Amino acid sequence: MSAQKFDEGRLMQVLVAPIISEKATMIAEKSNAVTFKVLQDATKPEIKAAVELMFKVSVKGISVVNTKGKTKRFGRSIGRRDNVRKAYVTLMPGQELNLSGEAA
């Protein structure tokens, strides 16, 4: 229903990568939510449409977090990590998303 409003090429780029960390795994087990790294300018409706299009699941809700990049030093040079926008995608009850890569 919502996938029609957006350009499909854009939706394929919205999700940058899944975030697989201890925190993301705990959230996945507790509240049936998957964590993705998304584009800086991605909107909630775009993220929802992208997840539904790519994984064929129904999405219940989305929370988005912007994390500022830290300044890091390496010897004399100073560098900066990129800002990261994370999307916590809550799936409908009974829906499942397999990111581990093993065939079920």
C-alpha positions in Angstrom: 0.0 0.0 0.0 2.7 2.6 1.0 5.3 1.3 -1.5 3.6 3.1 -4.4 4.4 6.6 -3.2 8.1 6.2 -3.4 10.6 5.6 -6.2 11.8 1.9 -6.0 15.4 2.8 -6.8 15.5 5.2 -3.9 13.9 2.6 -1.5 16.7 0.1 -2.4 19.3 2.7 -1.2 17.5 3.8 2.0 18.6 0.8 4.1 22.4 0.9 4.2 23.2 -2.1 6.4 21.7 -4.1 9.3 23.2 -3.4 12.7 24.2 -6.6 14.4 25.4 -5.9 17.9 24.7 -7.1 21.4 22.2 -4.3 22.0 20.4 -4.9 18.6 20.1 -8.6 19.3 18.6 -8.0 22.8 16.1 -5.6 21.3 15.3 -8.1 18.5 14.6 -10.9 21.1 12.6 -8.6 23.5 10.4 -6.6 21.2 10.6 -8.2 17.7 12.5 -5.3 16.3 15.3 -5.2 13.7 17.9 -2.5 13.6 19.2 -0.9 10.4 21.7 1.8 9.5 19.8 4.1 7.1 20.6 7.2 5.0 20.9 10.5 6.8 17.9 12.0 5.0 15.6 8.9 5.1 12.1 9.4 6.5 10.1 7.0 8.6 7.5 6.3 5.8 10.4 5.7 3.4 12.1 3.3 5.8 8.8 1.4 6.4 8.2 1.1 2.6 11.8 -0.1 2.0 11.7 -2.8 4.7 8.3 -4.0 3.5 9.5 -4.1 -0.1 12.8 -5.8 0.5 11.9 -8.3 3.2 8.1 -8.9 2.5 7.1 -8.4 6.1 4.6 -6.0 7.7 5.9 -3.2 9.9 4.2 -2.1 13.1 6.3 0.9 13.9 9.6 2.7 13.5 11.9 4.6 15.8 14.8 6.6 14.5 17.9 7.7 16.3 20.6 10.1 15.1 24.0 9.4 16.6 26.7 12.1 16.3 30.1 10.9 15.1 32.9 11.0 17.6 36.2 12.8 17.1 39.0 10.4 17.3 42.8 10.9 17.3 45.3 8.7 15.7 48.8 10.0 16.6 48.9 13.6 15.6 46.1 13.5 13.1 42.5 14.1 14.2 39.7 12.3 12.4 36.0 12.2 12.8 33.6 9.2 12.6 30.5 9.7 10.4 27.1 10.6 11.9 24.9 7.5 11.9 21.1 7.4 11.6 19.7 4.1 13.0 16.1 2.8 12.5 14.6 0.4 15.0 11.9 -1.4 12.9 9.3 -3.1 15.0 7.6 -6.0 13.1 4.0 -7.1 13.5 3.5 -10.1 15.9 4.2 -13.4 14.1 6.5 -11.7 11.5 10.1 -12.7 11.4 13.1 -11.3 9.6 16.2 -13.5 9.1 19.4 -11.5 8.8 21.9 -14.2 9.9 22.1 -15.5 6.3 21.5 -19.2 7.1 18.7 -20.9 5.2 15.7 -21.8 7.3 
